[in-house]
Amino acid sequence: MTERIFNFSAGPAVLPESALLQAQRDLFALPGVGMSVLEISHRSEAFEQIIKDAEADLRKLLSIPDNYKVLFLQGGASLQFTMVPMNLLPKGASADYITTGSWGQAAVKEAKKTGTVREAASTADTNFNRLPGPEEIKLDPNAAYVHYTSNETIFGVEFQEVPVASDAPLVCDMSSDFISRPVDVSKYALIYAGAQKNAGPAGATIVIVREDMLERTPDGLPSMLDYKNLAKNGSMYNTPPCFSIYLCGLVFKWALNEIGGLDKVFAMNKEKAGILYDAIDASDGYYRGHAEKDCRSLMNITFRLPNEDLEKKFIKEATAAGLDGLKGHRSVGGLRASIYNAFPQAGVVRLVEFMKDFQKDNG
């Protein structure tokens, strides 16, 4: 099969076509280098320029202040669930976690293996269909840091604003809405994101950390889990995920040069999500969104049909029609349309057309 279908996967997810085409060209030989991008040494001038350009473009995209380090690491957000408390949670202190879905729960579980953690808020009682209100978030004024997940892929809820005003350092897992809109990086002590949603392919993890936070790193941590060591070595203490970083760099250039920056990316994402949410709301209850309307994700749109048999039929027929990856996460069922930055609006329009036809034939 050589024609591209519409890929609604939650990750690894759709990448910009221009980035894929350039990677295809560079896969055999980088211009002026004579080797594949998969073959060049991470110590070569060619790769040093690749990682330098990727960082520079990300700094420009997010207007990252000079007193922040950008790290390209491995292990996904799941490893950051451990690295954050190992580096930022001193002995005898505790950290606050705001839990709004499965990934927040996973972060809490891992952090508890390292130190003292308390849930400052959780919406588990409503099956994570909403975000906590400010009055529900009970912060410890002495917390070492406050952690939250900006977008929960499984349940389809997303913070549109920073949820807390606290003197404690703010840490955020932005894996699934990273570079999907403008962010004031200066409000955060640390941001981390697995690349495979919006920023690139699986394999790279991006950490943006304020320099003063590096002083918290205790002596004696394993070298590969030590933020200070990794920053000191410019993300190259060991061989980094070279190809993933290369593709992240292409995605950053696409967002900057082809789309025109994060304001335009955000507008594009709101328009795409609006088309699909409008269709769900106009279906007279045939399609039911999981998340409350004021908490809806622009990245992962979760919804149900009247029964599971219809959901299975919908998924099978949609896949046959070139609409792939719509099955909801196994822990919640239903359907999920992930429409990250590079997902084309034409695919959303085609899904809405399919939904209308399916309801007409199966309503």
HELIX and SHEET records of a PDB file:
HELIX    1   1 GLU A   17  PHE A   28  1                                  12    
HELIX    2   2 GLU A   45  LEU A   62  1                                  18    
HELIX    3   3 GLY A   76  LEU A   88  1                                  13    
HELIX    4   4 SER A  102  ALA A  111  1                                  10    
HELIX    5   5 ALA A  124  THR A  126  5                                   3    
HELIX    6   6 PRO A  134  GLU A  136  5                                   3    
HELIX    7   7 VAL A  185  LYS A  187  5                                   3    
HELIX    8   8 GLU A  211  ARG A  216  5                                   6    
HELIX    9   9 SER A  223  LEU A  225  5                                   3    
HELIX   10  10 TYR A  227  LYS A  232  1                                   6    
HELIX   11  11 CYS A  242  LYS A  253  1                                  12    
HELIX   12  12 TRP A  254  ILE A  259  3                                   6    
HELIX   13  13 LEU A  262  ASP A  281  1                                  20    
HELIX   14  14 LYS A  293  CYS A  295  5                                   3    
HELIX   15  15 GLU A  308  ALA A  320  1                                  13    
HELIX   16  16 GLN A  345  ASN A  362  1                                  18    
SHEET    1   A 2 PHE A   6  ASN A   7  0                                        
SHEET    2   A 2 LEU A 323  ASP A 324  1                                        
SHEET    1   B 7 TYR A  68  LEU A  73  0                                        
SHEET    2   B 7 THR A 205  ARG A 210 -1                                        
SHEET    3   B 7 LEU A 190  GLY A 194 -1                                        
SHEET    4   B 7 LEU A 170  ASP A 173  1                                        
SHEET    5   B 7 VAL A 146  THR A 149  1                                        
SHEET    6   B 7 SER A  94  THR A  99  1                                        
SHEET    7   B 7 THR A 116  SER A 122  1                                        
SHEET    1   C 2 ASN A 151  GLU A 152  0                                        
SHEET    2   C 2 VAL A 157  GLU A 158 -1                                        
SHEET    1   D 3 ARG A 288  GLY A 289  0                                        
SHEET    2   D 3 ASN A 300  ARG A 304 -1                                        
SHEET    3   D 3 LEU A 335  SER A 338 -1                                        
END                                                                             
